[in-house]
Amino acid sequence: MTVKVSPKYQVVIPEDVRHSLGISPGAQVEVIAKGRVAYLVPLAEMNDIKKALKGSLDSRGLRDKKDRSV
């Protein structure tokens, strides 16, 4: 798939690529250059991160600082 760079250095991400990567208007994308290749990596939104971590941050097994040996 080929896209054209505008005079303002902008490109349009094709619809099927946007859908497969879950990119919507306002989404942030990291641009990584490796050699002569540019990678677009969608950044996870904070709500998605919170959902993924929900329940995994259980502090019951952690000790208080006063209980740790120095």
mmJSON file of the N, C-alpha and C atoms, coordinates in Angstrom:
{"data_MODEL":{"atom_site":{
"group_PDB":["ATOM","ATOM","ATOM","ATOM","ATOM","ATOM","ATOM","ATOM","ATOM","ATOM","ATOM","ATOM","ATOM","ATOM","ATOM","ATOM","ATOM","ATOM","ATOM","ATOM","ATOM","ATOM","ATOM","ATOM","ATOM","ATOM","ATOM","ATOM","ATOM","ATOM","ATOM","ATOM","ATOM","ATOM","ATOM","ATOM","ATOM","ATOM","ATOM","ATOM","ATOM","ATOM","ATOM","ATOM","ATOM","ATOM","ATOM","ATOM","ATOM","ATOM","ATOM","ATOM","ATOM","ATOM","ATOM","ATOM","ATOM","ATOM","ATOM","ATOM","ATOM","ATOM","ATOM","ATOM","ATOM","ATOM","ATOM","ATOM","ATOM","ATOM","ATOM","ATOM","ATOM","ATOM","ATOM","ATOM","ATOM","ATOM","ATOM","ATOM","ATOM","ATOM","ATOM","ATOM","ATOM","ATOM","ATOM","ATOM","ATOM","ATOM","ATOM","ATOM","ATOM","ATOM","ATOM","ATOM","ATOM","ATOM","ATOM","ATOM","ATOM","ATOM","ATOM","ATOM","ATOM","ATOM","ATOM","ATOM","ATOM","ATOM","ATOM","ATOM","ATOM","ATOM","ATOM","ATOM","ATOM","ATOM","ATOM","ATOM","ATOM","ATOM","ATOM","ATOM","ATOM","ATOM","ATOM","ATOM","ATOM","ATOM","ATOM","ATOM","ATOM","ATOM","ATOM","ATOM","ATOM","ATOM","ATOM","ATOM","ATOM","ATOM","ATOM","ATOM","ATOM","ATOM","ATOM","ATOM","ATOM","ATOM","ATOM","ATOM","ATOM","ATOM","ATOM","ATOM","ATOM","ATOM","ATOM","ATOM","ATOM","ATOM","ATOM","ATOM","ATOM","ATOM","ATOM","ATOM","ATOM","ATOM","ATOM","ATOM","ATOM","ATOM","ATOM","ATOM","ATOM","ATOM","ATOM","ATOM","ATOM","ATOM","ATOM","ATOM","ATOM","ATOM","ATOM","ATOM","ATOM","ATOM","ATOM","ATOM","ATOM","ATOM","ATOM","ATOM","ATOM","ATOM","ATOM","ATOM","ATOM","ATOM","ATOM","ATOM","ATOM","ATOM","ATOM","ATOM","ATOM","ATOM"],
"id":[1,2,3,4,5,6,7,8,9,10,11,12,13,14,15,16,17,18,19,20,21,22,23,24,25,26,27,28,29,30,31,32,33,34,35,36,37,38,39,40,41,42,43,44,45,46,47,48,49,50,51,52,53,54,55,56,57,58,59,60,61,62,63,64,65,66,67,68,69,70,71,72,73,74,75,76,77,78,79,80,81,82,83,84,85,86,87,88,89,90,91,92,93,94,95,96,97,98,99,100,101,102,103,104,105,106,107,108,109,110,111,112,113,114,115,116,117,118,119,120,121,122,123,124,125,126,127,128,129,130,131,132,133,134,135,136,137,138,139,140,141,142,143,144,145,146,147,148,149,150,151,152,153,154,155,156,157,158,159,160,161,162,163,164,165,166,167,168,169,170,171,172,173,174,175,176,177,178,179,180,181,182,183,184,185,186,187,188,189,190,191,192,193,194,195,196,197,198,199,200,201,202,203,204,205,206,207,208,209,210],
"type_symbol":["N","C","C","N","C","C","N","C","C","N","C","C","N","C","C","N","C","C","N","C","C","N","C","C","N","C","C","N","C","C","N","C","C","N","C","C","N","C","C","N","C","C","N","C","C","N","C","C","N","C","C","N","C","C","N","C","C","N","C","C","N","C","C","N","C","C","N","C","C","N","C","C","N","C","C","N","C","C","N","C","C","N","C","C","N","C","C","N","C","C","N","C","C","N","C","C","N","C","C","N","C","C","N","C","C","N","C","C","N","C","C","N","C","C","N","C","C","N","C","C","N","C","C","N","C","C","N","C","C","N","C","C","N","C","C","N","C","C","N","C","C","N","C","C","N","C","C","N","C","C","N","C","C","N","C","C","N","C","C","N","C","C","N","C","C","N","C","C","N","C","C","N","C","C","N","C","C","N","C","C","N","C","C","N","C","C","N","C","C","N","C","C","N","C","C","N","C","C","N","C","C","N","C","C","N","C","C","N","C","C"],
"label_atom_id":["N","CA","C","N","CA","C","N","CA","C","N","CA","C","N","CA","C","N","CA","C","N","CA","C","N","CA","C","N","CA","C","N","CA","C","N","CA","C","N","CA","C","N","CA","C","N","CA","C","N","CA","C","N","CA","C","N","CA","C","N","CA","C","N","CA","C","N","CA","C","N","CA","C","N","CA","C","N","CA","C","N","CA","C","N","CA","C","N","CA","C","N","CA","C","N","CA","C","N","CA","C","N","CA","C","N","CA","C","N","CA","C","N","CA","C","N","CA","C","N","CA","C","N","CA","C","N","CA","C","N","CA","C","N","CA","C","N","CA","C","N","CA","C","N","CA","C","N","CA","C","N","CA","C","N","CA","C","N","CA","C","N","CA","C","N","CA","C","N","CA","C","N","CA","C","N","CA","C","N","CA","C","N","CA","C","N","CA","C","N","CA","C","N","CA","C","N","CA","C","N","CA","C","N","CA","C","N","CA","C","N","CA","C","N","CA","C","N","CA","C","N","CA","C","N","CA","C","N","CA","C","N","CA","C","N","CA","C","N","CA","C","N","CA","C"],
"label_alt_id":[null,null,null,null,null,null,null,null,null,null,null,null,null,null,null,null,null,null,null,null,null,null,null,null,null,null,null,null,null,null,null,null,null,null,null,null,null,null,null,null,null,null,null,null,null,null,null,null,null,null,null,null,null,null,null,null,null,null,null,null,null,null,null,null,null,null,null,null,null,null,null,null,null,null,null,null,null,null,null,null,null,null,null,null,null,null,null,null,null,null,null,null,null,null,null,null,null,null,null,null,null,null,null,null,null,null,null,null,null,null,null,null,null,null,null,null,null,null,null,null,null,null,null,null,null,null,null,null,null,null,null,null,null,null,null,null,null,null,null,null,null,null,null,null,null,null,null,null,null,null,null,null,null,null,null,null,null,null,null,null,null,null,null,null,null,null,null,null,null,null,null,null,null,null,null,null,null,null,null,null,null,null,null,null,null,null,null,null,null,null,null,null,null,null,null,null,null,null,null,null,null,null,null,null,null,null,null,null,null,null],
"label_comp_id":["MET","MET","MET","THR","THR","THR","VAL","VAL","VAL","LYS","LYS","LYS","VAL","VAL","VAL","SER","SER","SER","PRO","PRO","PRO","LYS","LYS","LYS","TYR","TYR","TYR","GLN","GLN","GLN","VAL","VAL","VAL","VAL","VAL","VAL","ILE","ILE","ILE","PRO","PRO","PRO","GLU","GLU","GLU","ASP","ASP","ASP","VAL","VAL","VAL","ARG","ARG","ARG","HIS","HIS","HIS","SER","SER","SER","LEU","LEU","LEU","GLY","GLY","GLY","ILE","ILE","ILE","SER","SER","SER","PRO","PRO","PRO","GLY","GLY","GLY","ALA","ALA","ALA","GLN","GLN","GLN","VAL","VAL","VAL","GLU","GLU","GLU","VAL","VAL","VAL","ILE","ILE","ILE","ALA","ALA","ALA","LYS","LYS","LYS","GLY","GLY","GLY","ARG","ARG","ARG","VAL","VAL","VAL","ALA","ALA","ALA","TYR","TYR","TYR","LEU","LEU","LEU","VAL","VAL","VAL","PRO","PRO","PRO","LEU","LEU","LEU","ALA","ALA","ALA","GLU","GLU","GLU","MET","MET","MET","ASN","ASN","ASN","ASP","ASP","ASP","ILE","ILE","ILE","LYS","LYS","LYS","LYS","LYS","LYS","ALA","ALA","ALA","LEU","LEU","LEU","LYS","LYS","LYS","GLY","GLY","GLY","SER","SER","SER","LEU","LEU","LEU","ASP","ASP","ASP","SER","SER","SER","ARG","ARG","ARG","GLY","GLY","GLY","LEU","LEU","LEU","ARG","ARG","ARG","ASP","ASP","ASP","LYS","LYS","LYS","LYS","LYS","LYS","ASP","ASP","ASP","ARG","ARG","ARG","SER","SER","SER","VAL","VAL","VAL"],
"label_asym_id":["A","A","A","A","A","A","A","A","A","A","A","A","A","A","A","A","A","A","A","A","A","A","A","A","A","A","A","A","A","A","A","A","A","A","A","A","A","A","A","A","A","A","A","A","A","A","A","A","A","A","A","A","A","A","A","A","A","A","A","A","A","A","A","A","A","A","A","A","A","A","A","A","A","A","A","A","A","A","A","A","A","A","A","A","A","A","A","A","A","A","A","A","A","A","A","A","A","A","A","A","A","A","A","A","A","A","A","A","A","A","A","A","A","A","A","A","A","A","A","A","A","A","A","A","A","A","A","A","A","A","A","A","A","A","A","A","A","A","A","A","A","A","A","A","A","A","A","A","A","A","A","A","A","A","A","A","A","A","A","A","A","A","A","A","A","A","A","A","A","A","A","A","A","A","A","A","A","A","A","A","A","A","A","A","A","A","A","A","A","A","A","A","A","A","A","A","A","A","A","A","A","A","A","A","A","A","A","A","A","A"],
"label_entity_id":["1","1","1","1","1","1","1","1","1","1","1","1","1","1","1","1","1","1","1","1","1","1","1","1","1","1","1","1","1","1","1","1","1","1","1","1","1","1","1","1","1","1","1","1","1","1","1","1","1","1","1","1","1","1","1","1","1","1","1","1","1","1","1","1","1","1","1","1","1","1","1","1","1","1","1","1","1","1","1","1","1","1","1","1","1","1","1","1","1","1","1","1","1","1","1","1","1","1","1","1","1","1","1","1","1","1","1","1","1","1","1","1","1","1","1","1","1","1","1","1","1","1","1","1","1","1","1","1","1","1","1","1","1","1","1","1","1","1","1","1","1","1","1","1","1","1","1","1","1","1","1","1","1","1","1","1","1","1","1","1","1","1","1","1","1","1","1","1","1","1","1","1","1","1","1","1","1","1","1","1","1","1","1","1","1","1","1","1","1","1","1","1","1","1","1","1","1","1","1","1","1","1","1","1","1","1","1","1","1","1"],
"label_seq_id":[1,1,1,2,2,2,3,3,3,4,4,4,5,5,5,6,6,6,7,7,7,8,8,8,9,9,9,10,10,10,11,11,11,12,12,12,13,13,13,14,14,14,15,15,15,16,16,16,17,17,17,18,18,18,19,19,19,20,20,20,21,21,21,22,22,22,23,23,23,24,24,24,25,25,25,26,26,26,27,27,27,28,28,28,29,29,29,30,30,30,31,31,31,32,32,32,33,33,33,34,34,34,35,35,35,36,36,36,37,37,37,38,38,38,39,39,39,40,40,40,41,41,41,42,42,42,43,43,43,44,44,44,45,45,45,46,46,46,47,47,47,48,48,48,49,49,49,50,50,50,51,51,51,52,52,52,53,53,53,54,54,54,55,55,55,56,56,56,57,57,57,58,58,58,59,59,59,60,60,60,61,61,61,62,62,62,63,63,63,64,64,64,65,65,65,66,66,66,67,67,67,68,68,68,69,69,69,70,70,70],
"pdbx_PDB_ins_code":[null,null,null,null,null,null,null,null,null,null,null,null,null,null,null,null,null,null,null,null,null,null,null,null,null,null,null,null,null,null,null,null,null,null,null,null,null,null,null,null,null,null,null,null,null,null,null,null,null,null,null,null,null,null,null,null,null,null,null,null,null,null,null,null,null,null,null,null,null,null,null,null,null,null,null,null,null,null,null,null,null,null,null,null,null,null,null,null,null,null,null,null,null,null,null,null,null,null,null,null,null,null,null,null,null,null,null,null,null,null,null,null,null,null,null,null,null,null,null,null,null,null,null,null,null,null,null,null,null,null,null,null,null,null,null,null,null,null,null,null,null,null,null,null,null,null,null,null,null,null,null,null,null,null,null,null,null,null,null,null,null,null,null,null,null,null,null,null,null,null,null,null,null,null,null,null,null,null,null,null,null,null,null,null,null,null,null,null,null,null,null,null,null,null,null,null,null,null,null,null,null,null,null,null,null,null,null,null,null,null],
"Cartn_x":[0.85,0.0,0.906,0.603,1.425,0.601,1.21,0.581,1.538,0.999,1.796,1.999,3.192,3.502,3.087,2.304,1.827,2.953,2.767,3.772,4.044,3.093,3.286,3.83,4.336,4.906,3.872,2.63,1.569,1.245,0.812,0.355,-0.994,-1.786,-3.067,-2.856,-3.233,-3.138,-4.375,-4.185,-5.332,-6.296,-7.565,-8.627,-8.397,-8.01,-7.832,-6.674,-5.643,-4.521,-4.976,-5.744,-6.27,-7.101,-7.956,-8.815,-8.0,-7.038,-6.268,-5.389,-4.962,-4.144,-4.959,-6.255,-7.107,-6.839,-6.472,-6.181,-7.452,-7.779,-8.943,-8.486,-9.338,-8.946,-8.529,-7.424,-6.922,-5.96,-5.852,-4.93,-3.49,-2.619,-1.208,-0.477,0.465,1.228,2.707,3.495,4.949,5.52,6.418,7.077,8.521,8.916,10.258,10.95,12.123,12.899,14.022,14.088,15.164,15.701,16.899,17.444,16.575,16.104,15.231,13.772,13.429,12.061,11.49,10.24,9.54,8.415,8.366,7.32,6.345,5.055,4.023,3.493,3.664,3.243,2.197,0.932,-0.095,0.23,0.099,0.312,-0.992,-0.898,-2.093,-2.634,-3.941,-4.571,-4.612,-4.616,-4.56,-5.703,-6.891,-8.023,-7.748,-7.111,-6.775,-5.755,-4.781,-3.76,-4.398,-5.294,-5.965,-6.775,-7.474,-8.269,-7.372,-6.222,-5.31,-4.703,-4.494,-3.869,-4.863,-6.154,-7.165,-7.091,-6.954,-6.912,-5.519,-4.571,-3.232,-2.336,-2.803,-2.011,-2.483,-2.334,-2.75,-1.578,-1.736,-0.627,-0.677,-1.561,-1.682,-0.399,0.356,1.559,2.794,2.659,3.807,3.98,5.228,5.514,5.701,5.397,5.655,7.158,7.585,9.009,9.606,8.849,9.361,9.589,8.929,9.067,10.213,10.781,11.869,13.189,14.055,15.396,16.258,17.121,17.963,19.298],
"Cartn_y":[-1.157,0.0,1.233,2.184,3.385,4.609,5.52,6.801,7.903,9.093,10.228,11.203,11.733,12.723,14.088,14.818,16.144,17.171,18.369,19.425,19.753,19.415,19.644,18.385,17.423,16.166,15.3,15.379,14.565,13.402,12.289,11.137,10.69,10.08,9.527,8.03,7.546,6.12,5.46,4.516,3.879,3.246,3.22,2.766,1.36,0.425,-0.946,-1.047,-0.229,-0.208,0.404,1.495,2.129,1.131,0.4,-0.568,-1.701,-2.222,-3.357,-2.959,-1.687,-1.216,-0.56,-0.378,0.248,1.734,2.391,3.831,4.612,5.555,6.416,7.871,8.807,10.215,10.603,11.301,11.728,10.742,9.538,8.537,9.005,8.634,8.963,7.758,8.047,7.005,7.351,6.397,6.567,6.272,7.143,6.924,6.55,5.361,4.851,4.626,5.223,5.058,4.064,3.043,2.042,1.926,2.444,2.45,3.31,2.724,3.465,3.045,2.496,2.042,2.832,3.312,4.017,3.119,2.922,2.116,3.043,2.789,3.51,2.567,2.95,2.094,2.837,2.379,3.054,2.948,4.051,4.052,3.685,2.861,2.462,3.665,3.788,4.858,4.45,5.428,5.168,4.252,4.417,3.556,2.104,1.876,0.517,-0.086,0.712,0.232,-0.109,0.755,0.501,-0.786,-1.015,-2.233,-3.467,-3.365,-4.506,-4.827,-3.806,-4.009,-4.267,-4.057,-4.188,-5.572,-5.576,-6.816,-7.415,-6.946,-7.533,-6.804,-5.71,-4.943,-5.217,-6.445,-6.855,-6.69,-5.858,-5.567,-6.412,-7.403,-8.195,-8.951,-9.379,-10.149,-9.295,-7.983,-7.103,-6.769,-6.609,-6.268,-4.764,-4.249,-2.847,-2.625,-1.393,-1.072,-1.474,-1.279,-1.598,-3.096,-3.92,-5.371,-5.933,-5.107,-5.572,-5.494,-6.469,-6.402,-5.455,-4.752,-3.749,-4.31],
"Cartn_z":[0.0,0.0,0.0,-0.824,-0.952,-0.585,0.164,0.484,0.06,-0.111,-0.562,0.592,0.724,1.76,1.232,2.036,1.635,1.778,1.251,1.425,2.896,3.781,5.222,5.906,5.125,5.624,6.344,5.939,6.526,5.599,6.196,5.42,5.967,5.12,5.529,5.744,6.926,7.219,6.611,5.715,5.064,6.076,5.687,6.584,7.131,6.274,6.752,7.743,7.59,8.536,9.859,9.795,11.017,11.81,11.119,11.808,12.419,11.674,12.191,13.373,13.441,14.556,15.662,15.428,16.439,16.608,15.516,15.563,15.259,16.142,15.937,16.031,15.605,15.687,17.105,17.221,18.516,19.154,18.586,19.13,18.92,19.852,19.71,19.147,18.25,17.583,17.704,18.149,18.216,16.833,16.354,15.077,15.371,14.915,15.176,13.844,13.669,12.438,12.681,11.854,11.9,10.481,10.276,8.923,8.031,6.947,6.025,6.175,7.356,7.611,8.772,8.628,9.706,10.199,11.508,12.136,12.858,12.708,13.447,14.514,15.779,16.884,17.71,17.696,18.489,19.975,20.694,22.134,22.816,23.838,24.582,25.344,25.361,26.125,27.593,28.486,29.916,30.364,29.814,30.192,29.819,28.663,28.257,29.208,29.644,30.573,31.916,32.395,33.673,33.616,32.493,32.346,32.364,31.695,31.624,32.991,33.816,35.117,36.239,35.971,37.014,37.659,38.961,39.695,39.827,39.015,39.08,40.075,40.621,41.569,42.991,43.42,44.755,45.707,46.724,47.639,48.911,48.979,50.202,50.548,49.54,49.808,50.063,49.998,50.199,51.673,52.072,53.467,53.6,54.777,55.06,55.184,54.994,55.049,56.41,57.494,58.836,59.015,58.207,58.313,57.475,56.593,55.73,56.47,56.231,56.829,56.023,56.711,56.039,55.698],
"occupancy":[1.0,1.0,1.0,1.0,1.0,1.0,1.0,1.0,1.0,1.0,1.0,1.0,1.0,1.0,1.0,1.0,1.0,1.0,1.0,1.0,1.0,1.0,1.0,1.0,1.0,1.0,1.0,1.0,1.0,1.0,1.0,1.0,1.0,1.0,1.0,1.0,1.0,1.0,1.0,1.0,1.0,1.0,1.0,1.0,1.0,1.0,1.0,1.0,1.0,1.0,1.0,1.0,1.0,1.0,1.0,1.0,1.0,1.0,1.0,1.0,1.0,1.0,1.0,1.0,1.0,1.0,1.0,1.0,1.0,1.0,1.0,1.0,1.0,1.0,1.0,1.0,1.0,1.0,1.0,1.0,1.0,1.0,1.0,1.0,1.0,1.0,1.0,1.0,1.0,1.0,1.0,1.0,1.0,1.0,1.0,1.0,1.0,1.0,1.0,1.0,1.0,1.0,1.0,1.0,1.0,1.0,1.0,1.0,1.0,1.0,1.0,1.0,1.0,1.0,1.0,1.0,1.0,1.0,1.0,1.0,1.0,1.0,1.0,1.0,1.0,1.0,1.0,1.0,1.0,1.0,1.0,1.0,1.0,1.0,1.0,1.0,1.0,1.0,1.0,1.0,1.0,1.0,1.0,1.0,1.0,1.0,1.0,1.0,1.0,1.0,1.0,1.0,1.0,1.0,1.0,1.0,1.0,1.0,1.0,1.0,1.0,1.0,1.0,1.0,1.0,1.0,1.0,1.0,1.0,1.0,1.0,1.0,1.0,1.0,1.0,1.0,1.0,1.0,1.0,1.0,1.0,1.0,1.0,1.0,1.0,1.0,1.0,1.0,1.0,1.0,1.0,1.0,1.0,1.0,1.0,1.0,1.0,1.0,1.0,1.0,1.0,1.0,1.0,1.0,1.0,1.0,1.0,1.0,1.0,1.0],
"B_iso_or_equiv":[0.0,0.0,0.0,0.0,0.0,0.0,0.0,0.0,0.0,0.0,0.0,0.0,0.0,0.0,0.0,0.0,0.0,0.0,0.0,0.0,0.0,0.0,0.0,0.0,0.0,0.0,0.0,0.0,0.0,0.0,0.0,0.0,0.0,0.0,0.0,0.0,0.0,0.0,0.0,0.0,0.0,0.0,0.0,0.0,0.0,0.0,0.0,0.0,0.0,0.0,0.0,0.0,0.0,0.0,0.0,0.0,0.0,0.0,0.0,0.0,0.0,0.0,0.0,0.0,0.0,0.0,0.0,0.0,0.0,0.0,0.0,0.0,0.0,0.0,0.0,0.0,0.0,0.0,0.0,0.0,0.0,0.0,0.0,0.0,0.0,0.0,0.0,0.0,0.0,0.0,0.0,0.0,0.0,0.0,0.0,0.0,0.0,0.0,0.0,0.0,0.0,0.0,0.0,0.0,0.0,0.0,0.0,0.0,0.0,0.0,0.0,0.0,0.0,0.0,0.0,0.0,0.0,0.0,0.0,0.0,0.0,0.0,0.0,0.0,0.0,0.0,0.0,0.0,0.0,0.0,0.0,0.0,0.0,0.0,0.0,0.0,0.0,0.0,0.0,0.0,0.0,0.0,0.0,0.0,0.0,0.0,0.0,0.0,0.0,0.0,0.0,0.0,0.0,0.0,0.0,0.0,0.0,0.0,0.0,0.0,0.0,0.0,0.0,0.0,0.0,0.0,0.0,0.0,0.0,0.0,0.0,0.0,0.0,0.0,0.0,0.0,0.0,0.0,0.0,0.0,0.0,0.0,0.0,0.0,0.0,0.0,0.0,0.0,0.0,0.0,0.0,0.0,0.0,0.0,0.0,0.0,0.0,0.0,0.0,0.0,0.0,0.0,0.0,0.0,0.0,0.0,0.0,0.0,0.0,0.0],
"pdbx_formal_charge":[null,null,null,null,null,null,null,null,null,null,null,null,null,null,null,null,null,null,null,null,null,null,null,null,null,null,null,null,null,null,null,null,null,null,null,null,null,null,null,null,null,null,null,null,null,null,null,null,null,null,null,null,null,null,null,null,null,null,null,null,null,null,null,null,null,null,null,null,null,null,null,null,null,null,null,null,null,null,null,null,null,null,null,null,null,null,null,null,null,null,null,null,null,null,null,null,null,null,null,null,null,null,null,null,null,null,null,null,null,null,null,null,null,null,null,null,null,null,null,null,null,null,null,null,null,null,null,null,null,null,null,null,null,null,null,null,null,null,null,null,null,null,null,null,null,null,null,null,null,null,null,null,null,null,null,null,null,null,null,null,null,null,null,null,null,null,null,null,null,null,null,null,null,null,null,null,null,null,null,null,null,null,null,null,null,null,null,null,null,null,null,null,null,null,null,null,null,null,null,null,null,null,null,null,null,null,null,null,null,null],
"auth_seq_id":[1,1,1,2,2,2,3,3,3,4,4,4,5,5,5,6,6,6,7,7,7,8,8,8,9,9,9,10,10,10,11,11,11,12,12,12,13,13,13,14,14,14,15,15,15,16,16,16,17,17,17,18,18,18,19,19,19,20,20,20,21,21,21,22,22,22,23,23,23,24,24,24,25,25,25,26,26,26,27,27,27,28,28,28,29,29,29,30,30,30,31,31,31,32,32,32,33,33,33,34,34,34,35,35,35,36,36,36,37,37,37,38,38,38,39,39,39,40,40,40,41,41,41,42,42,42,43,43,43,44,44,44,45,45,45,46,46,46,47,47,47,48,48,48,49,49,49,50,50,50,51,51,51,52,52,52,53,53,53,54,54,54,55,55,55,56,56,56,57,57,57,58,58,58,59,59,59,60,60,60,61,61,61,62,62,62,63,63,63,64,64,64,65,65,65,66,66,66,67,67,67,68,68,68,69,69,69,70,70,70],
"auth_comp_id":["MET","MET","MET","THR","THR","THR","VAL","VAL","VAL","LYS","LYS","LYS","VAL","VAL","VAL","SER","SER","SER","PRO","PRO","PRO","LYS","LYS","LYS","TYR","TYR","TYR","GLN","GLN","GLN","VAL","VAL","VAL","VAL","VAL","VAL","ILE","ILE","ILE","PRO","PRO","PRO","GLU","GLU","GLU","ASP","ASP","ASP","VAL","VAL","VAL","ARG","ARG","ARG","HIS","HIS","HIS","SER","SER","SER","LEU","LEU","LEU","GLY","GLY","GLY","ILE","ILE","ILE","SER","SER","SER","PRO","PRO","PRO","GLY","GLY","GLY","ALA","ALA","ALA","GLN","GLN","GLN","VAL","VAL","VAL","GLU","GLU","GLU","VAL","VAL","VAL","ILE","ILE","ILE","ALA","ALA","ALA","LYS","LYS","LYS","GLY","GLY","GLY","ARG","ARG","ARG","VAL","VAL","VAL","ALA","ALA","ALA","TYR","TYR","TYR","LEU","LEU","LEU","VAL","VAL","VAL","PRO","PRO","PRO","LEU","LEU","LEU","ALA","ALA","ALA","GLU","GLU","GLU","MET","MET","MET","ASN","ASN","ASN","ASP","ASP","ASP","ILE","ILE","ILE","LYS","LYS","LYS","LYS","LYS","LYS","ALA","ALA","ALA","LEU","LEU","LEU","LYS","LYS","LYS","GLY","GLY","GLY","SER","SER","SER","LEU","LEU","LEU","ASP","ASP","ASP","SER","SER","SER","ARG","ARG","ARG","GLY","GLY","GLY","LEU","LEU","LEU","ARG","ARG","ARG","ASP","ASP","ASP","LYS","LYS","LYS","LYS","LYS","LYS","ASP","ASP","ASP","ARG","ARG","ARG","SER","SER","SER","VAL","VAL","VAL"],
"auth_asym_id":["A","A","A","A","A","A","A","A","A","A","A","A","A","A","A","A","A","A","A","A","A","A","A","A","A","A","A","A","A","A","A","A","A","A","A","A","A","A","A","A","A","A","A","A","A","A","A","A","A","A","A","A","A","A","A","A","A","A","A","A","A","A","A","A","A","A","A","A","A","A","A","A","A","A","A","A","A","A","A","A","A","A","A","A","A","A","A","A","A","A","A","A","A","A","A","A","A","A","A","A","A","A","A","A","A","A","A","A","A","A","A","A","A","A","A","A","A","A","A","A","A","A","A","A","A","A","A","A","A","A","A","A","A","A","A","A","A","A","A","A","A","A","A","A","A","A","A","A","A","A","A","A","A","A","A","A","A","A","A","A","A","A","A","A","A","A","A","A","A","A","A","A","A","A","A","A","A","A","A","A","A","A","A","A","A","A","A","A","A","A","A","A","A","A","A","A","A","A","A","A","A","A","A","A","A","A","A","A","A","A"],
"auth_atom_id":["N","CA","C","N","CA","C","N","CA","C","N","CA","C","N","CA","C","N","CA","C","N","CA","C","N","CA","C","N","CA","C","N","CA","C","N","CA","C","N","CA","C","N","CA","C","N","CA","C","N","CA","C","N","CA","C","N","CA","C","N","CA","C","N","CA","C","N","CA","C","N","CA","C","N","CA","C","N","CA","C","N","CA","C","N","CA","C","N","CA","C","N","CA","C","N","CA","C","N","CA","C","N","CA","C","N","CA","C","N","CA","C","N","CA","C","N","CA","C","N","CA","C","N","CA","C","N","CA","C","N","CA","C","N","CA","C","N","CA","C","N","CA","C","N","CA","C","N","CA","C","N","CA","C","N","CA","C","N","CA","C","N","CA","C","N","CA","C","N","CA","C","N","CA","C","N","CA","C","N","CA","C","N","CA","C","N","CA","C","N","CA","C","N","CA","C","N","CA","C","N","CA","C","N","CA","C","N","CA","C","N","CA","C","N","CA","C","N","CA","C","N","CA","C","N","CA","C","N","CA","C","N","CA","C","N","CA","C","N","CA","C","N","CA","C"],
"pdbx_PDB_model_num":[1,1,1,1,1,1,1,1,1,1,1,1,1,1,1,1,1,1,1,1,1,1,1,1,1,1,1,1,1,1,1,1,1,1,1,1,1,1,1,1,1,1,1,1,1,1,1,1,1,1,1,1,1,1,1,1,1,1,1,1,1,1,1,1,1,1,1,1,1,1,1,1,1,1,1,1,1,1,1,1,1,1,1,1,1,1,1,1,1,1,1,1,1,1,1,1,1,1,1,1,1,1,1,1,1,1,1,1,1,1,1,1,1,1,1,1,1,1,1,1,1,1,1,1,1,1,1,1,1,1,1,1,1,1,1,1,1,1,1,1,1,1,1,1,1,1,1,1,1,1,1,1,1,1,1,1,1,1,1,1,1,1,1,1,1,1,1,1,1,1,1,1,1,1,1,1,1,1,1,1,1,1,1,1,1,1,1,1,1,1,1,1,1,1,1,1,1,1,1,1,1,1,1,1,1,1,1,1,1,1]
}}}
